[in-house]
Amino acid sequence: MKNNDFQDIVFNRTSIKVFDENVKIERKEMLEMINEAVKAPSSVNIQPWRFVVVDTPEGKDILRPLVKFNTRQNDTSAAMIVLFGDMKCHEKAEEIYSRMVNKGLMPQEVKEQLMAMFIPEYENAPKNIMNDLVLIDSSLAAMQFMLVARAHGYDTNAIGGFEKDKIANALGIDKERYVPVMIIAIGKANYQSHGSIRLDAEEITTFK
């Protein structure tokens, strides 16, 4: 049964480093959680996020030498989700917008306007601009996934410490097209988290 307690999901989510090794997640539920996570916003709805779910011993063996000091998460989690950003995400625009037209969510003329306005910008964008765009949008999906996971009763850990220049090749992914964003370890904690401290809003906020 899903947890629908918003306060618990948001305020009691913590980063877990060691998981119960006996807990597994059915791939059907994993896909359900990803479907819920990708309700996150993205620039002009291009949805650049791409997920590689590593949930087999063989896959974990590939990741182990690439995750630096995060081997505990790799070895004990139900899965390691490697999130990539698609540098050619605009190639999905026709499919995305056409589905919206077919479902009555977007008029055909609006689709044509969007395609004419934004797709040339994506096609001609410098690599650094596209890199920033896919990282930002994919990070929104990553955060949403972690909240969705908690609603499903799981714990997570966002991992940025890994061999970003090697991981695409290791997983058989085109490293020129797909930019590694982060890894999310998911499972159920095998210990009680001690929580953490955040800077107060007054310390980090300026009003103008």
PEVENBEL-V578819 format. One record per residue. N is the residue number from 1. RES is the residue in one small letter. SS is DSSP state (hx for helix, st for strand, lp for the rest). PHI is phi in degrees with one decimal (* if undefined). Layout:
BEGIN
n | res | ss | phi
N | RES | SS | PHI
N | RES | SS | PHI
END
This chain:
BEGIN
n | res | ss | phi
1 | m | lp | *
2 | k | lp | -73.6
3 | n | lp | -88.0
4 | n | lp | -107.2
5 | d | lp | -82.7
6 | f | hx | -57.2
7 | q | hx | -61.2
8 | d | hx | -66.6
9 | i | hx | -60.4
10 | v | hx | -80.4
11 | f | hx | -90.9
12 | n | lp | -107.6
13 | r | lp | -70.4
14 | t | lp | -135.6
15 | s | st | -84.9
16 | i | lp | -108.5
17 | k | lp | -102.1
18 | v | lp | -131.9
19 | f | st | -116.2
20 | d | lp | -72.4
21 | e | lp | -67.5
22 | n | lp | -84.4
23 | v | lp | -86.8
24 | k | lp | -120.1
25 | i | lp | -120.0
26 | e | lp | -61.6
27 | r | hx | -63.8
28 | k | hx | -61.3
29 | e | hx | -70.4
30 | m | hx | -60.4
31 | l | hx | -65.1
32 | e | hx | -61.9
33 | m | hx | -65.5
34 | i | hx | -65.4
35 | n | hx | -60.3
36 | e | hx | -73.9
37 | a | hx | -67.8
38 | v | lp | -81.1
39 | k | lp | -76.5
40 | a | lp | -59.6
41 | p | lp | -73.8
42 | s | lp | -147.0
43 | s | hx | -58.2
44 | v | hx | 42.8
45 | n | hx | 57.6
46 | i | lp | -83.6
47 | q | lp | 55.3
48 | p | lp | -79.1
49 | w | st | -72.7
50 | r | st | -137.2
51 | f | st | -111.0
52 | v | st | -118.8
53 | v | st | -94.6
54 | v | st | -101.6
55 | d | lp | -130.3
56 | t | lp | -115.2
57 | p | hx | -57.0
58 | e | hx | -65.4
59 | g | hx | -65.6
60 | k | hx | -62.5
61 | d | hx | -63.5
62 | i | hx | -67.2
63 | l | hx | -73.0
64 | r | hx | -48.3
65 | p | lp | -73.8
66 | l | lp | -105.0
67 | v | lp | -102.0
68 | k | lp | 53.7
69 | f | lp | -88.8
70 | n | lp | -109.6
71 | t | hx | -69.0
72 | r | hx | -61.1
73 | q | hx | -63.8
74 | n | hx | -60.6
75 | d | hx | -80.9
76 | t | hx | -109.2
77 | s | lp | -70.0
78 | a | lp | -69.5
79 | a | st | -161.5
80 | m | st | -112.9
81 | i | st | -101.0
82 | v | st | -93.1
83 | l | st | -101.4
84 | f | st | -115.7
85 | g | st | -108.2
86 | d | st | -86.3
87 | m | lp | -69.1
88 | k | lp | -115.3
89 | c | hx | -60.7
90 | h | hx | -63.0
91 | e | hx | -67.4
92 | k | hx | -91.4
93 | a | hx | -60.3
94 | e | hx | -57.4
95 | e | hx | -65.5
96 | i | hx | -63.6
97 | y | hx | -68.8
98 | s | hx | -64.9
99 | r | hx | -63.0
100 | m | hx | -66.5
101 | v | hx | -62.6
102 | n | hx | -63.4
103 | k | lp | -91.2
104 | g | lp | 76.0
105 | l | lp | -93.4
106 | m | lp | -152.5
107 | p | lp | -66.2
108 | q | hx | -56.7
109 | e | hx | -67.1
110 | v | hx | -68.9
111 | k | hx | -56.7
112 | e | hx | -63.2
113 | q | hx | -63.9
114 | l | hx | -63.4
115 | m | hx | -60.6
116 | a | hx | -71.3
117 | m | hx | -83.5
118 | f | hx | -99.8
119 | i | hx | -61.7
120 | p | hx | -59.5
121 | e | hx | -63.9
122 | y | hx | -68.4
123 | e | hx | -62.5
124 | n | hx | -104.0
125 | a | lp | -67.5
126 | p | lp | -59.7
127 | k | hx | -57.6
128 | n | hx | -67.2
129 | i | hx | -68.4
130 | m | hx | -64.3
131 | n | hx | -59.3
132 | d | hx | -62.9
133 | l | hx | -62.8
134 | v | hx | -70.1
135 | l | hx | -67.7
136 | i | hx | -63.9
137 | d | hx | -64.3
138 | s | hx | -68.0
139 | s | hx | -67.0
140 | l | hx | -63.4
141 | a | hx | -66.2
142 | a | hx | -62.7
143 | m | hx | -63.2
144 | q | hx | -64.1
145 | f | hx | -61.2
146 | m | hx | -64.8
147 | l | hx | -71.8
148 | v | hx | -60.5
149 | a | hx | -59.0
150 | r | hx | -64.8
151 | a | hx | -62.6
152 | h | lp | -85.9
153 | g | lp | 96.1
154 | y | lp | -111.2
155 | d | st | -111.4
156 | t | st | -142.1
157 | n | st | -145.9
158 | a | st | -81.6
159 | i | st | -118.6
160 | g | lp | -109.1
161 | g | lp | -90.1
162 | f | lp | -155.4
163 | e | lp | -79.1
164 | k | lp | -64.9
165 | d | lp | -82.1
166 | k | lp | -116.3
167 | i | hx | -68.8
168 | a | hx | -62.9
169 | n | hx | -59.0
170 | a | hx | -61.9
171 | l | lp | -96.4
172 | g | lp | 74.5
173 | i | lp | -106.6
174 | d | lp | -67.0
175 | k | lp | -72.3
176 | e | lp | -78.0
177 | r | lp | -91.5
178 | y | st | -109.8
179 | v | st | -96.8
180 | p | st | -68.3
181 | v | st | -103.0
182 | m | st | -166.7
183 | i | st | -113.8
184 | i | st | -115.8
185 | a | st | -82.2
186 | i | st | -136.5
187 | g | st | 172.3
188 | k | lp | -124.4
189 | a | st | -59.4
190 | n | lp | -109.0
191 | y | lp | -153.8
192 | q | lp | -88.4
193 | s | lp | -66.7
194 | h | lp | -85.8
195 | g | lp | 76.1
196 | s | lp | -154.3
197 | i | lp | -112.4
198 | r | lp | -119.5
199 | l | lp | -61.6
200 | d | lp | -70.6
201 | a | hx | -54.8
202 | e | hx | -65.8
203 | e | hx | -81.8
204 | i | hx | -120.7
205 | t | lp | -121.0
206 | t | lp | -124.7
207 | f | lp | -106.7
208 | k | lp | -123.4
END
